[in-house]
Amino acid sequence: RGVPPALMERWVAGAPAPSARNSLSRIAGGEDVVHIEDLSDYESYRLGDERSRALVETGGARSLLAVALRKDGVLLGTLTAYRQEIRPFTDKQIALLQGFAQQAVIAMENARLLGELRESLDQQTATSEILQVINASPGVLEPVFDVVLAKAHDLCGATLGSLQLFEGG
């Protein structure tokens, strides 16, 4: 949000791997909060780290605050804010961003659980529909196979598929 389009283009085009001391590598290394008062005077920028250079030179970043998004110790991402002037973030602002990061992790987990619930309901619905066709057409296999194949396509996101029978070995 609010990231200059040129910086987004630079990142989308293929952001380089994080170097040993930029904010992303520090978060990946286990830090929960990285606060850099002046990115243009920070070690990773001075050493030519591509990410830090892009932030400063293309994004105009000076003061940066990054907070880890973690669930059960697993890094899911970062929530980062930066200013285009040297103005360190206050303790209150850091705590606020940490709170937002916690809310983002909760939202991600809720979305994951909701997705699993929908998937489970879709599978149960498909099974129920197949059983209805079996009951409605005893001894007639073609409609059952049609529904089985259609439901398999729907649940797997496939557009093509087949059901094959082998008789006599």
Order of alpha helices (4+ residues) and beta strands (2+ residues): alpha-alpha-beta-alpha-alpha-beta-beta-alpha-alpha
